[in-house]
């Protein structure tokens, strides 16, 4: 049973923005590192960003630095990935992950 829900994907033109959400009702994100990953067709899954909710530390893969922002809302038990300045190469299925638990993925398609 998938306990993480990823949502917010869609079709957007290059330069546009989307906000992805990762939520769960099974546990509290406060004590965990929550990561966003993506997998484009024919490519391996790669880490995009993570947030350590214990101390607020964040990390981004170089290709999204300055464009994507990860954040956490404790009251809503949600982690967000704000994606600005989207490029066609950002097209992928995006997944959130906590420990060994993966969300079901949400498709992001960026048209040129």
Beta strands, then each sheet from edge to edge (+ up, - down):
strand 1: 5-7
strand 2: 10-13
strand 3: 18-23
strand 4: 33-39
strand 5: 46-52
strand 6: 57-60
strand 7: 68-73
strand 8: 78-83
strand 9: 92-98
strand 10: 101-102
strand 11: 106-111
sheet 1: 1+ 3- 8+ 7-
sheet 2: 2+ 11+ 9- 4+ 5- 6+
sheet 3: 2+ 11+ 9- 10+
end
